[in-house]
Amino acid sequence: MKTVTTLEYMCPYCGAINEFAETTIRDMYQEQVETCGCCKKDLSLIAANGVQGRINLVISELETEFHSK
């Protein structure tokens, strides 16, 4: 059985810790939209190459008037 690796990130609005399945990273350096499990705000996540093969997640507020989910 294959286990799913998750990455944790903190919501910039409410500080809640959310999980992002590593297998859902489609394209590095491309914006992906996720919703915070606590405050339900839409967030922009960008996966980037980190040190020693790790993945960095860049999390920011989503400009909802310019993006649609």
N, C-alpha and C positions, 0 to 999 in steps of 0.2 A: 504494500500500500504506500503510495507516494504522499508525503506530507506537504502542505502548502506553507511556504515561507511568507511571513508577513513583515511589513515595515511599519513602525509606529511613527506617528506625527502628532503634533499639538495644534489644535485649532487656534488661529490667531484671534478669534472673537471671544471664545469662552474658556479656553485653556484645556478643554477636554482632550484626552488621548484617544486617537482613532487608529484603526489599522487599515493598511492598504496591501492587498495581496500582491506579492512580487511578480506573480505570473500575469497580473493585469497590466503590467508596464508594457505598453505596446511600442512606443517609440521614445527613445531617449531624447531629451530636449524638446519634446512636444507637449503642449499644455493638455492636461486631462482634468476633467471636472469631477469632483467628489462632493458629497454632502456630509457635514458633521453629524454624527450620531446623536449629539446632545442638543445643540442649538439649531440644527437643520439649515445652517447657512451653507451656500454653495461656495466651494473653495477651488482655487486653481492649484494643481499639483504639477510640477515639472521634475521629472527624474533626470539626474545628471550623474556622470561618472565621478566616483569619489576616489579616495586614496586606497591603494592596495585592493583594487577590484570591488570595492563597496559601492553602494548606491546612495547618493544624497537626494533627498526630496526637498524641493524648494516650494514652500507653501505660501500663498498670498490670498488676499481677498479677491473674489471674482466680481468683475464689473458686470453685474447682471443686465444692465441695459444694453450691453454690447454682445453678450453671449446668451445662447439658449442651450438648455440641457437636452 
